[in-house]
Amino acid sequence: MTILKTKRLALREFRRDDLEFLVPVLGDPYSMRFYPHPLSPAECETWIERQLHRYESEGFGLWAIDMQDTGAFVGDCGPTVQMVDGIREIELGWHVHPAYQNRGIATEAALACRDYAFSELGLKRLIALVRPENVPSCRVAEKIDMHIEKETHHGSKGWVHRVYVTARS
Ligand SMILES: CC(C)(COP(=O)(O)OP(=O)(O)OC[C@H]1O[C@@H](n2cnc3c(N)ncnc32)[C@H](O)[C@@H]1OP(=O)(O)O)[C@@H](O)C(=O)NCCC(=O)NCCS
Protein backbone atom coordinates (compact mmCIF):
# COMPACT_ATOMS: atom_id res chain seq x y z
CA MET A 1 0.00 0.00 0.00
CA THR A 2 1.51 3.33 -1.07
CA ILE A 3 1.36 5.96 1.65
CA LEU A 4 2.86 8.95 -0.11
CA LYS A 5 5.17 10.04 -2.89
CA THR A 6 7.79 12.79 -3.10
CA LYS A 7 9.81 13.99 -6.07
CA ARG A 8 12.18 10.98 -5.93
CA LEU A 9 10.67 8.59 -3.39
CA ALA A 10 7.65 6.39 -2.77
CA LEU A 11 6.77 5.35 0.78
CA ARG A 12 4.72 2.23 1.37
CA GLU A 13 3.92 -0.29 4.08
CA PHE A 14 6.53 -2.98 4.69
CA ARG A 15 5.96 -6.55 3.50
CA ARG A 16 7.55 -9.68 4.92
CA ASP A 17 9.53 -10.17 1.69
CA ASP A 18 11.38 -6.88 2.29
CA LEU A 19 13.57 -8.74 4.80
CA GLU A 20 16.56 -9.40 2.50
CA PHE A 21 16.68 -5.70 1.59
CA LEU A 22 16.26 -4.46 5.17
CA VAL A 23 19.16 -6.51 6.58
CA PRO A 24 21.87 -4.35 4.86
CA VAL A 25 20.18 -1.22 6.31
CA LEU A 26 19.61 -2.18 9.96
CA GLY A 27 22.45 -4.71 10.04
CA ASP A 28 25.25 -2.39 8.91
CA PRO A 29 27.74 -1.99 11.82
CA TYR A 30 28.97 1.50 10.88
CA SER A 31 25.59 2.96 10.00
CA MET A 32 24.10 1.53 13.23
CA ARG A 33 26.99 2.74 15.42
CA PHE A 34 24.68 4.88 17.57
CA TYR A 35 22.47 1.89 18.41
CA PRO A 36 23.27 -0.76 21.03
CA HIS A 37 24.18 -3.13 18.17
CA PRO A 38 23.41 -3.70 14.47
CA LEU A 39 20.34 -5.89 13.98
CA SER A 40 20.73 -9.56 13.04
CA PRO A 41 18.55 -10.98 10.24
CA ALA A 42 16.26 -12.51 12.90
CA GLU A 43 15.95 -9.12 14.62
CA CYS A 44 15.15 -7.50 11.26
CA GLU A 45 12.37 -10.07 10.80
CA THR A 46 10.94 -9.17 14.22
CA TRP A 47 11.32 -5.49 13.32
CA ILE A 48 9.14 -5.95 10.20
CA GLU A 49 6.53 -7.85 12.26
CA ARG A 50 6.47 -4.90 14.70
CA GLN A 51 5.70 -2.50 11.84
CA LEU A 52 2.91 -4.77 10.52
CA HIS A 53 1.42 -4.81 14.02
CA ARG A 54 1.73 -1.00 14.25
CA TYR A 55 -0.13 -0.53 10.93
CA GLU A 56 -2.95 -2.66 12.37
CA SER A 57 -3.12 -1.12 15.82
CA GLU A 58 -2.14 2.55 15.21
CA GLY A 59 -2.76 3.00 11.49
CA PHE A 60 0.88 4.00 10.95
CA GLY A 61 4.45 2.88 11.56
CA LEU A 62 7.82 2.96 9.88
CA TRP A 63 7.25 2.75 6.13
CA ALA A 64 9.54 1.41 3.38
CA ILE A 65 11.21 3.98 1.11
CA ASP A 66 11.65 3.02 -2.56
CA MET A 67 13.32 5.09 -5.27
CA GLN A 68 10.65 5.92 -7.83
CA ASP A 69 12.97 5.67 -10.84
CA THR A 70 14.52 2.25 -10.11
CA GLY A 71 12.18 0.78 -7.51
CA ALA A 72 15.21 0.14 -5.25
CA PHE A 73 14.48 -0.14 -1.53
CA VAL A 74 16.62 2.51 0.20
CA GLY A 75 15.41 2.73 3.79
CA ASP A 76 12.53 3.51 6.10
CA CYS A 77 10.82 6.52 7.61
CA GLY A 78 7.61 7.10 9.50
CA PRO A 79 5.84 7.78 12.79
CA THR A 80 5.75 5.43 15.78
CA VAL A 81 4.40 5.68 19.31
CA GLN A 82 7.09 6.13 21.98
CA MET A 83 6.86 6.71 25.72
CA VAL A 84 9.07 9.63 26.77
CA ASP A 85 9.27 10.50 30.46
CA GLY A 86 5.90 8.75 30.95
CA ILE A 87 4.18 10.68 28.14
CA ARG A 88 2.87 9.12 24.92
CA GLU A 89 4.57 10.81 21.99
CA ILE A 90 4.66 10.19 18.24
CA GLU A 91 8.20 9.96 16.96
CA LEU A 92 9.38 10.27 13.37
CA GLY A 93 12.18 7.80 12.68
CA TRP A 94 14.49 7.26 9.71
CA HIS A 95 17.15 4.83 8.44
CA VAL A 96 18.80 4.98 5.01
CA HIS A 97 20.82 2.26 3.23
CA PRO A 98 24.56 3.08 3.54
CA ALA A 99 24.97 3.24 -0.26
CA TYR A 100 22.26 5.91 -0.51
CA GLN A 101 23.24 8.16 2.42
CA ASN A 102 24.12 11.84 2.11
CA ARG A 103 21.86 12.38 -0.91
CA GLY A 104 19.03 14.07 0.99
CA ILE A 105 16.85 10.96 1.07
CA ALA A 106 16.16 10.97 4.83
CA THR A 107 15.35 14.69 4.75
CA GLU A 108 13.03 14.33 1.74
CA ALA A 109 11.21 11.37 3.32
CA ALA A 110 11.00 12.95 6.78
CA LEU A 111 9.60 16.24 5.44
CA ALA A 112 6.87 14.34 3.58
CA CYS A 113 6.10 12.16 6.62
CA ARG A 114 5.91 15.22 8.85
CA ASP A 115 3.42 16.90 6.51
CA TYR A 116 1.43 13.66 6.12
CA ALA A 117 1.29 13.17 9.89
CA PHE A 118 -0.10 16.67 10.39
CA SER A 119 -2.51 16.76 7.43
CA GLU A 120 -3.66 13.13 7.06
CA LEU A 121 -3.18 11.65 10.54
CA GLY A 122 -4.28 14.85 12.30
CA LEU A 123 -1.30 14.89 14.66
CA LYS A 124 -0.45 18.18 16.35
CA ARG A 125 3.06 17.38 17.51
CA LEU A 126 5.92 15.15 16.42
CA ILE A 127 9.22 14.37 18.08
CA ALA A 128 12.50 12.77 17.09
CA LEU A 129 14.68 11.01 19.66
CA VAL A 130 18.32 11.37 18.64
CA ARG A 131 21.59 10.77 20.45
CA PRO A 132 23.65 14.01 20.41
CA GLU A 133 26.56 12.10 18.86
CA ASN A 134 24.41 11.10 15.86
CA VAL A 135 25.20 14.21 13.83
CA PRO A 136 23.59 13.04 10.54
CA SER A 137 20.32 12.30 12.32
CA CYS A 138 20.42 15.59 14.28
CA ARG A 139 20.83 17.36 10.93
CA VAL A 140 17.77 15.60 9.50
CA ALA A 141 15.70 16.75 12.50
CA GLU A 142 16.99 20.31 12.17
CA LYS A 143 16.36 20.40 8.41
CA ILE A 144 12.70 19.51 8.91
CA ASP A 145 12.38 22.44 11.33
CA MET A 146 12.52 20.52 14.58
CA HIS A 147 14.06 22.15 17.64
CA ILE A 148 15.52 20.65 20.80
CA GLU A 149 12.96 20.67 23.62
CA LYS A 150 14.95 18.74 26.22
CA GLU A 151 17.14 15.71 26.77
CA THR A 152 16.01 12.42 28.20
CA HIS A 153 17.32 8.93 28.91
CA HIS A 154 15.81 6.55 26.38
CA GLY A 155 16.07 3.01 25.04
CA SER A 156 17.37 -0.24 26.46
CA LYS A 157 20.69 1.35 27.48
CA GLY A 158 19.18 4.52 28.95
CA TRP A 159 21.46 6.64 26.78
CA VAL A 160 20.94 10.41 26.64
CA HIS A 161 18.78 11.43 23.66
CA ARG A 162 17.78 14.86 22.45
CA VAL A 163 14.02 15.29 22.17
CA TYR A 164 13.53 17.24 18.95
CA VAL A 165 10.02 18.67 18.46
CA THR A 166 7.91 20.21 15.76
CA ALA A 167 4.28 21.29 16.05
CA ARG A 168 1.55 21.81 13.47
CA SER A 169 1.24 25.51 12.67
C1 LIG B 1 20.59 9.52 9.81
C2 LIG B 1 20.41 9.03 8.39
C3 LIG B 1 19.01 8.43 8.23
C4 LIG B 1 20.56 10.23 7.44
O1 LIG B 1 20.23 9.78 6.12
P1 LIG B 1 20.67 10.60 4.82
O2 LIG B 1 19.73 10.22 3.72
O3 LIG B 1 22.12 10.41 4.61
O4 LIG B 1 20.38 12.08 5.28
P2 LIG B 1 20.37 13.42 4.37
O5 LIG B 1 21.21 13.17 3.16
O6 LIG B 1 18.94 13.81 4.18
O7 LIG B 1 21.02 14.53 5.29
C5 LIG B 1 21.72 14.18 6.42
C6 LIG B 1 22.55 15.29 6.98
O8 LIG B 1 23.56 14.62 7.67
C7 LIG B 1 24.81 14.87 7.05
N1 LIG B 1 25.55 13.64 6.99
C8 LIG B 1 25.32 12.56 6.22
N2 LIG B 1 26.24 11.63 6.48
C9 LIG B 1 27.06 12.17 7.43
C10 LIG B 1 28.20 11.71 8.13
N3 LIG B 1 28.70 10.49 7.91
N4 LIG B 1 28.79 12.53 9.05
C11 LIG B 1 28.31 13.76 9.29
N5 LIG B 1 27.20 14.23 8.68
C12 LIG B 1 26.61 13.45 7.75
C13 LIG B 1 24.50 15.39 5.69
O9 LIG B 1 25.58 16.17 5.23
C14 LIG B 1 23.24 16.17 5.96
O10 LIG B 1 23.46 17.39 6.58
P3 LIG B 1 23.74 18.77 5.78
O11 LIG B 1 22.57 18.98 4.88
O12 LIG B 1 23.86 19.77 6.85
O13 LIG B 1 24.97 18.55 4.99
C15 LIG B 1 21.48 7.97 8.01
O14 LIG B 1 22.74 8.48 8.34
C16 LIG B 1 21.27 6.65 8.70
O15 LIG B 1 20.53 5.79 8.23
N6 LIG B 1 21.91 6.45 9.88
C17 LIG B 1 21.76 5.19 10.60
C18 LIG B 1 20.41 5.08 11.28
C19 LIG B 1 20.15 6.19 12.26
O16 LIG B 1 21.03 6.61 12.99
N7 LIG B 1 18.89 6.64 12.27
C20 LIG B 1 18.46 7.70 13.14
C21 LIG B 1 18.29 7.27 14.54
S1 LIG B 1 17.84 8.64 15.58
Ligand as a Chemical Component Dictionary entry (heavy atoms), coordinates in Angstrom:
data_LIG
# 
_chem_comp.id                   LIG 
_chem_comp.type                 NON-POLYMER 
_chem_comp.pdbx_formal_charge   0 
_chem_comp.three_letter_code    LIG 
# 
loop_
_chem_comp_atom.comp_id 
_chem_comp_atom.atom_id 
_chem_comp_atom.alt_atom_id 
_chem_comp_atom.type_symbol 
_chem_comp_atom.charge 
_chem_comp_atom.model_Cartn_x 
_chem_comp_atom.model_Cartn_y 
_chem_comp_atom.model_Cartn_z 
_chem_comp_atom.pdbx_ordinal 
LIG C1  C1  C 0 20.591 9.517  9.812  1  
LIG C2  C2  C 0 20.408 9.031  8.393  2  
LIG C3  C3  C 0 19.008 8.432  8.234  3  
LIG C4  C4  C 0 20.559 10.228 7.440  4  
LIG O1  O1  O 0 20.232 9.777  6.125  5  
LIG P1  P1  P 0 20.669 10.599 4.817  6  
LIG O2  O2  O 0 19.729 10.217 3.724  7  
LIG O3  O3  O 0 22.120 10.406 4.608  8  
LIG O4  O4  O 0 20.383 12.077 5.284  9  
LIG P2  P2  P 0 20.374 13.424 4.373  10 
LIG O5  O5  O 0 21.214 13.175 3.159  11 
LIG O6  O6  O 0 18.940 13.809 4.184  12 
LIG O7  O7  O 0 21.021 14.533 5.291  13 
LIG C5  C5  C 0 21.720 14.185 6.425  14 
LIG C6  C6  C 0 22.549 15.291 6.982  15 
LIG O8  O8  O 0 23.565 14.616 7.671  16 
LIG C7  C7  C 0 24.807 14.867 7.047  17 
LIG N1  N1  N 0 25.548 13.643 6.985  18 
LIG C8  C8  C 0 25.323 12.562 6.224  19 
LIG N2  N2  N 0 26.244 11.631 6.478  20 
LIG C9  C9  C 0 27.057 12.169 7.435  21 
LIG C10 C10 C 0 28.202 11.713 8.126  22 
LIG N3  N3  N 0 28.704 10.486 7.913  23 
LIG N4  N4  N 0 28.794 12.525 9.049  24 
LIG C11 C11 C 0 28.307 13.755 9.293  25 
LIG N5  N5  N 0 27.201 14.231 8.675  26 
LIG C12 C12 C 0 26.608 13.447 7.752  27 
LIG C13 C13 C 0 24.500 15.389 5.690  28 
LIG O9  O9  O 0 25.575 16.170 5.230  29 
LIG C14 C14 C 0 23.238 16.172 5.960  30 
LIG O10 O10 O 0 23.460 17.387 6.583  31 
LIG P3  P3  P 0 23.735 18.766 5.783  32 
LIG O11 O11 O 0 22.566 18.978 4.883  33 
LIG O12 O12 O 0 23.863 19.768 6.853  34 
LIG O13 O13 O 0 24.969 18.547 4.987  35 
LIG C15 C15 C 0 21.480 7.970  8.010  36 
LIG O14 O14 O 0 22.737 8.482  8.343  37 
LIG C16 C16 C 0 21.268 6.649  8.702  38 
LIG O15 O15 O 0 20.533 5.790  8.226  39 
LIG N6  N6  N 0 21.910 6.452  9.875  40 
LIG C17 C17 C 0 21.759 5.193  10.601 41 
LIG C18 C18 C 0 20.406 5.076  11.276 42 
LIG C19 C19 C 0 20.147 6.189  12.261 43 
LIG O16 O16 O 0 21.034 6.613  12.989 44 
LIG N7  N7  N 0 18.886 6.636  12.274 45 
LIG C20 C20 C 0 18.459 7.702  13.136 46 
LIG C21 C21 C 0 18.294 7.272  14.535 47 
LIG S1  S1  S 0 17.839 8.642  15.578 48 
# 
loop_
_chem_comp_bond.comp_id 
_chem_comp_bond.atom_id_1 
_chem_comp_bond.atom_id_2 
_chem_comp_bond.value_order 
_chem_comp_bond.pdbx_ordinal 
LIG C1  C2  SING 1  
LIG C2  C3  SING 2  
LIG C2  C4  SING 3  
LIG C2  C15 SING 4  
LIG C4  O1  SING 5  
LIG O1  P1  SING 6  
LIG P1  O2  DOUB 7  
LIG P1  O3  SING 8  
LIG P1  O4  SING 9  
LIG O4  P2  SING 10 
LIG P2  O5  DOUB 11 
LIG P2  O6  SING 12 
LIG P2  O7  SING 13 
LIG O7  C5  SING 14 
LIG C5  C6  SING 15 
LIG C6  O8  SING 16 
LIG C6  C14 SING 17 
LIG O8  C7  SING 18 
LIG C7  N1  SING 19 
LIG C7  C13 SING 20 
LIG N1  C8  SING 21 
LIG N1  C12 SING 22 
LIG C8  N2  DOUB 23 
LIG N2  C9  SING 24 
LIG C9  C10 SING 25 
LIG C9  C12 DOUB 26 
LIG C10 N3  SING 27 
LIG C10 N4  DOUB 28 
LIG N4  C11 SING 29 
LIG C11 N5  DOUB 30 
LIG N5  C12 SING 31 
LIG C13 O9  SING 32 
LIG C13 C14 SING 33 
LIG C14 O10 SING 34 
LIG O10 P3  SING 35 
LIG P3  O11 DOUB 36 
LIG P3  O12 SING 37 
LIG P3  O13 SING 38 
LIG C15 O14 SING 39 
LIG C15 C16 SING 40 
LIG C16 O15 DOUB 41 
LIG C16 N6  SING 42 
LIG N6  C17 SING 43 
LIG C17 C18 SING 44 
LIG C18 C19 SING 45 
LIG C19 O16 DOUB 46 
LIG C19 N7  SING 47 
LIG N7  C20 SING 48 
LIG C20 C21 SING 49 
LIG C21 S1  SING 50 
# 
